[in-house]
Amino acid sequence: MSSSNDTPRFVALDLHKRYVMVGAVNSQQAVVLRPQRVELVAFEGWAKKHLRFSDELVLEATSNAWYLYDLLQPLVAGVVVANPYGVKLIAASLVKTDRRDTLVLARLLAAHLIPAIWIPPVEVRELRALIAHRERLVSQQTATKNRLHGALHRHQLIPPEGRLFSAANRAWWRELNLLPSEKLRVQQDLTTLDHLAPHLAAVETELARLSTVDPWAGQVAFLIQLPGIGLIIAMTILSAIGDISRFPAAKKLVGYAGLGARVHASAQTHRTGGITKQGRRELRAALVEAAWVAVDTHPYWRERFEKLTARMGKQKAIVAIARKLLVVVWHVLAYQQADRQADPQKVARFFLSWGRKLGTTHRQGQRVATFARQQLDKVGLGSELEQVHLGYTYTLPPSSLSQPVTELPAAIAAD
């Protein structure tokens, strides 16, 4: 492949677990590199030897795409990461082989038809990986608890008062009159819970630490001011969004989350359906979870939910609330302003809770009340607050705001 010719080539990589299929075409769609298989262990050396600085390169988003992206970016003129779903829609075929797929991808690149995805920087990738790891731990914990609840249900056992899986109730579990095999399963499930708990705690401690460093430190407070959004959901939302400036309008973010409605409009036919669910699943799930809390705790969102429920039922109504809440997320992040519906007392308590989770080290030695005041000033809320109760009464230092920060316009807040 080596040549002194600087004519651009359009190179496609079809990634697999142990190898890469590589092929290329020129701007006239003629094949200039017949598809060939390169083992992944040898690919770095192959790429440095054969790729040119004038090459344009495309690869589909897969689990190992970012490693190859970082490797290839310095070696070629540009690297595009393709949306596999979008490529499938454009290039659907009844005949599929690695060689054919590679050339199809190369020709789409040459024709500038690649549906590209955003390339997240390293800090976004790391946060996404940590959020996904926590989700797996929570899933294991939930499955384990469900098995234990199932054992109680099968034997019509009434659990004791208090937290069922706490250390205080372990003696009760040990004394259950069960068959030896089931008793073994119960004890091992309890051991699994004990094993998972410190891992979850460590992950959440790391998420709390990340909330205080760039690029997240300047954004978390604007999310935590919103009802239903605590620290974990805030970090989940930020990991999915990455950079809010890449969404020029709130509806773009709604579509990215898969919370937009399906639309069929052709000739005289126009109808809408359920949400598309085409987007980041964890962002959609986080907004639905936040929506349930918001309608349970905030009068503004409860009123809207009740009106929607009367018209469409609870399940569709909560999805609609999640979509509306995501619109507010876009506005508070894009404009860096206070939520018009925010209750300063409640927001202050959220900030105190956040400060508690951080610990003294990650608060840089600040008192919890001082940390909470700084966050309130950042979003432009509660300059008049002097005391906030959370377990006991915190006395806040004076606000540094000379005048209240402008809230979101009513038309925006109600969008």
C-alpha positions in Angstrom: 0.0 0.0 0.0 2.9 2.4 0.5 3.1 5.0 -2.2 4.4 8.6 -2.7 1.0 9.4 -4.2 -0.9 11.9 -2.0 -4.2 11.2 -3.8 -6.8 10.8 -1.0 -8.0 7.2 -0.3 -11.1 6.3 1.5 -10.3 3.5 3.9 -12.8 1.4 5.8 -12.3 -0.8 8.8 -14.7 -3.6 9.5 -13.9 -4.4 13.2 -14.2 -7.8 14.7 -13.1 -9.3 18.0 -9.8 -10.6 16.9 -9.2 -9.1 13.4 -9.9 -6.1 11.2 -11.0 -6.2 7.6 -9.4 -3.3 5.7 -10.3 -2.0 2.2 -10.2 1.3 0.3 -11.5 3.1 -2.7 -10.6 6.4 -4.4 -12.8 9.4 -5.0 -14.1 7.7 -8.2 -15.2 4.7 -6.2 -12.6 2.5 -7.8 -11.0 -0.1 -5.4 -7.5 0.8 -4.6 -7.0 -1.7 -1.7 -8.8 -5.0 -2.0 -10.2 -6.0 1.4 -7.7 -7.9 3.5 -7.7 -9.3 6.9 -5.3 -8.0 9.5 -5.1 -9.6 13.0 -5.7 -7.1 15.8 -2.4 -7.9 17.5 -0.6 -6.9 14.4 -2.8 -4.0 13.3 -0.8 -1.2 15.0 2.3 -2.1 13.1 0.4 -2.6 9.9 -1.4 0.8 10.2 1.9 2.7 10.8 3.5 1.1 7.7 0.7 1.3 5.2 -1.7 4.2 6.0 -0.9 7.6 4.6 -1.5 11.1 6.0 -3.8 11.9 3.1 -6.2 9.0 3.9 -9.7 9.4 5.1 -10.8 6.6 7.3 -14.1 5.2 8.7 -14.9 2.6 11.3 -18.2 1.6 12.9 -18.8 2.2 16.6 -18.1 -1.0 18.5 -16.7 -1.8 21.9 -13.1 -1.4 20.7 -13.7 1.5 18.4 -12.2 4.2 20.7 -8.9 2.3 21.1 -8.5 2.2 17.3 -9.7 5.8 16.9 -7.0 7.1 19.3 -4.4 4.9 17.5 -5.3 6.0 14.0 -6.1 9.7 14.4 -2.5 10.8 14.3 -1.7 8.7 11.2 -4.4 9.9 8.7 -6.2 13.1 7.6 -9.3 12.2 9.4 -11.2 9.4 11.2 -15.0 9.1 11.1 -16.9 6.8 13.5 -20.1 5.6 11.8 -23.4 4.9 13.5 -24.0 1.2 12.8 -27.7 1.6 12.7 -27.6 4.4 10.2 -25.2 2.5 8.0 -27.5 -0.5 8.1 -30.4 1.7 6.9 -28.4 3.1 4.0 -26.6 -0.1 2.9 -29.0 -2.9 3.7 -28.2 -6.0 1.6 -29.3 -9.6 1.3 -25.7 -10.6 0.8 -23.4 -9.9 3.6 -19.7 -10.8 3.8 -16.8 -9.0 5.6 -15.2 -8.1 2.3 -18.5 -6.7 0.8 -19.3 -4.8 4.0 -15.8 -3.2 4.1 -16.1 -1.9 0.5 -19.6 -0.6 1.1 -18.4 1.4 4.1 -15.5 2.8 2.1 -17.8 3.8 -0.8 -20.2 5.5 1.6 -17.2 7.5 3.0 -16.1 8.5 -0.5 -19.6 9.7 -1.2 -19.8 11.6 2.1 -22.8 9.5 3.2 -21.5 8.2 6.5 -23.9 8.8 9.4 -21.2 9.9 11.8 -21.5 9.9 15.6 -19.9 12.4 18.0 -16.4 11.4 19.2 -16.5 11.7 23.1 -13.3 12.9 24.7 -11.5 10.6 27.1 -13.2 12.0 30.3 -16.7 11.4 28.8 -15.7 7.8 27.8 -14.4 7.2 31.3 -17.6 8.5 33.0 -19.8 6.5 30.7 -17.8 3.4 31.5 -18.1 4.1 35.3 -21.9 4.7 35.0 -22.3 1.4 33.0 -20.2 -0.4 35.6 -22.5 0.9 38.4 -25.6 -0.1 36.4 -24.2 -3.7 36.2 -23.6 -3.8 40.0 -27.1 -2.4 40.7 -28.6 -5.0 38.3 -26.8 -7.8 40.2 -27.9 -6.4 43.5 -31.5 -6.1 42.4 -31.5 -9.7 41.0 -30.1 -11.0 44.3 -32.7 -9.2 46.4 -35.5 -10.5 44.1 -34.3 -14.1 44.7 -34.4 -13.5 48.4 -37.9 -12.0 48.2 -38.9 -15.0 46.2 -37.8 -17.3 48.9 -40.0 -15.5 51.4 -42.9 -15.5 49.1 -42.7 -19.3 48.4 -42.8 -20.0 52.1 -45.3 -17.3 53.1 -42.8 -15.8 55.5 -43.5 -12.4 57.0 -40.3 -10.3 57.2 -39.3 -8.3 60.3 -39.6 -4.6 60.7 -36.9 -2.3 59.3 -34.5 -2.8 56.4 -34.9 -6.4 55.3 -31.3 -6.9 54.3 -29.6 -4.9 57.0 -27.1 -6.4 59.5 -29.6 -6.1 62.2 -31.9 -8.7 60.4 -29.2 -11.2 59.5 -29.9 -13.3 62.6 -33.5 -13.6 61.4 -32.4 -14.9 58.0 -30.0 -17.4 59.6 -32.8 -18.9 61.7 -35.3 -19.5 58.9 -36.6 -23.0 58.8 -35.8 -23.9 55.2 -34.6 -27.0 53.4 -30.8 -27.3 53.5 -30.3 -26.6 49.8 -32.6 -23.5 49.9 -30.9 -22.3 53.1 -27.6 -22.5 51.3 -28.9 -20.4 48.4 -30.3 -17.8 50.8 -27.0 -17.6 52.7 -25.0 -17.2 49.5 -27.3 -14.5 48.2 -26.9 -12.6 51.4 -23.1 -13.0 51.0 -23.4 -11.7 47.5 -25.2 -8.6 48.8 -22.4 -8.1 51.3 -19.9 -8.4 48.5 -21.6 -5.9 46.2 -22.3 -3.2 48.8 -18.7 -1.9 49.2 -18.2 -2.0 45.4 -21.2 0.1 44.9 -20.1 2.5 47.6 -16.7 2.8 46.0 -18.2 3.6 42.6 -20.5 6.2 44.1 -17.6 7.8 46.0 -15.7 8.1 42.7 -18.8 9.6 41.0 -19.0 12.2 43.8 -15.3 13.0 43.3 -15.8 13.4 39.6 -18.6 15.8 40.2 -16.1 18.3 41.6 -13.6 18.2 38.7 -13.7 19.6 35.2 -15.6 19.3 32.9 -18.4 18.3 35.3 -17.9 20.7 38.2 -19.4 23.6 36.4 -22.6 21.7 35.3 -23.7 19.4 38.2 -25.2 22.1 40.3 -27.5 23.2 37.5 -28.9 19.6 37.3 -29.2 19.0 41.0 -31.4 22.1 41.4 -34.0 20.2 39.4 -36.5 18.0 41.2 -35.9 14.3 41.0 -32.2 14.7 39.9 -29.7 13.6 42.6 -26.0 13.2 42.2 -26.0 9.8 40.5 -28.7 10.8 38.0 -27.0 14.1 37.3 -23.7 12.3 36.5 -25.6 9.8 34.3 -27.2 12.7 32.3 -23.9 14.5 31.9 -22.1 11.3 30.8 -24.7 10.8 28.0 -24.8 14.5 26.9 -21.1 15.1 27.1 -21.1 18.7 25.7 -24.4 20.5 25.7 -23.3 22.8 23.0 -23.5 20.0 20.4 -27.3 20.2 20.8 -28.4 23.4 19.2 -32.0 23.0 20.4 -33.8 21.1 23.1 -35.6 19.0 20.6 -32.2 17.6 19.4 -31.5 16.4 22.9 -34.9 14.9 23.2 -34.3 13.0 20.0 -30.9 11.9 21.2 -32.5 10.4 24.3 -35.1 8.6 22.2 -37.9 10.5 23.9 -39.3 12.0 20.8 -42.5 10.7 19.2 -42.5 8.6 16.1 -44.0 10.5 13.1 -45.4 9.3 9.8 -46.2 12.1 7.5 -46.9 11.3 3.8 -49.4 13.1 1.5 -52.6 13.5 3.4 -51.5 11.1 6.2 -50.0 12.5 9.4 -49.9 10.4 12.5 -47.6 10.1 15.6 -46.9 7.1 17.7 -44.9 6.1 20.8 -41.4 7.4 21.5 -38.7 6.3 19.1 -36.4 4.7 21.8 -33.6 5.5 19.3 -30.9 7.0 21.4 -29.0 6.6 24.7 -30.9 4.1 26.8 -29.3 5.2 30.1 -30.3 8.9 29.5 -33.9 7.9 28.8 -34.0 5.7 31.9 -32.5 8.4 34.1 -35.1 10.9 33.0 -38.0 8.5 33.6 -36.6 7.8 37.1 -36.2 11.5 37.8 -39.7 12.2 36.5 -41.3 9.7 39.0 -39.6 11.5 41.8 -40.5 14.9 40.5 -44.2 14.2 40.2 -44.2 12.7 43.7 -42.3 15.6 45.4 -42.9 18.8 43.4 -46.3 20.5 43.1 -45.7 22.0 39.7 -44.7 18.6 38.1 -47.4 16.8 40.1 -50.1 19.1 38.6 -48.8 18.6 35.1 -48.6 14.8 35.6 -52.2 14.6 36.8 -53.5 16.5 33.8 -51.6 14.3 31.4 -52.7 11.1 33.3 -56.4 12.0 32.9 -55.8 12.2 29.1 -53.4 9.4 28.4 -52.8 7.2 31.4 -49.9 7.0 33.9 -47.3 5.3 31.8 -47.6 7.6 28.8 -47.9 10.6 31.1 -44.6 9.8 33.0 -42.8 9.5 29.6 -44.2 12.9 28.7 -43.0 14.4 32.0 -39.6 12.9 31.4 -39.5 14.6 28.0 -40.5 17.9 29.4 -37.9 17.5 32.2 -35.2 16.9 29.6 -36.2 20.1 27.9 -35.6 21.9 31.1 -32.3 20.1 31.5 -31.2 21.5 28.1 -32.2 25.0 29.1 -30.5 25.1 32.5 -27.3 23.6 31.0 -27.3 25.7 27.8 -28.1 29.0 29.6 -26.4 28.2 32.9 -29.4 29.6 34.8 -31.7 28.8 37.6 -34.9 26.7 37.1 -37.9 28.9 37.3 -39.8 26.3 39.3 -36.9 25.7 41.8 -37.7 25.9 45.6 -34.5 27.5 47.1 -35.0 25.7 50.4 -35.2 22.3 48.8 -32.3 23.0 46.4 -30.2 24.1 49.4 -30.9 20.8 51.1 -29.9 18.9 47.9 -26.6 20.8 47.9 -26.0 20.1 51.6 -26.6 16.4 50.8 -24.2 16.6 47.9 -21.6 18.2 50.2 -22.0 15.5 52.8 -21.4 12.8 50.2 -18.2 14.5 49.1 -16.5 14.5 52.4 -14.0 17.1 53.6 -11.3 16.1 51.1 -13.3 16.6 48.0 -14.9 19.8 49.4 -11.3 21.1 49.7 -11.6 21.5 53.4 -14.8 23.6 53.2 -17.6 23.3 55.6 -20.8 21.7 54.2 -22.7 24.9 54.6 -20.0 26.9 52.7 -20.1 24.4 49.9 -23.9 24.6 49.7 -23.7 28.4 49.6 -21.2 28.3 46.7 -23.5 26.0 44.7 -26.5 28.2 45.4 -24.6 31.3 44.2 -23.5 29.4 41.1 -27.1 28.7 40.0 -28.3 32.0 41.3 -30.7 30.8 44.0 -31.4 31.4 47.7 -29.3 34.6 48.2 -31.7 35.4 51.0 -31.4 32.0 52.8 -29.7 32.1 56.2 -30.5 28.7 57.6 -31.4 25.3 56.1 -32.5 22.2 58.1 -31.2 18.8 57.1 -31.0 16.5 60.1 -30.0 19.6 62.0 -29.9 23.3 61.2 -27.1 24.6 59.0 -26.2 28.3 59.0 -25.2 29.4 55.6 -22.6 32.1 55.1 -23.8 35.3 53.3 -24.3 35.1 49.6 -21.7 36.7 47.3 -24.4 37.6 44.7 -25.0 41.3 44.4 -28.3 40.7 42.7 -30.3 37.5 41.9 -29.3 35.7 38.7 -32.0 35.9 36.0 -34.2 32.9 36.0 -35.3 31.1 32.8 -38.0 33.1 31.0 -41.5 31.7 31.7 -41.9 30.6 28.1 -38.7 28.5 28.3 -39.4 27.0 31.7 -42.8 25.9 30.6 -41.7 24.5 27.2 
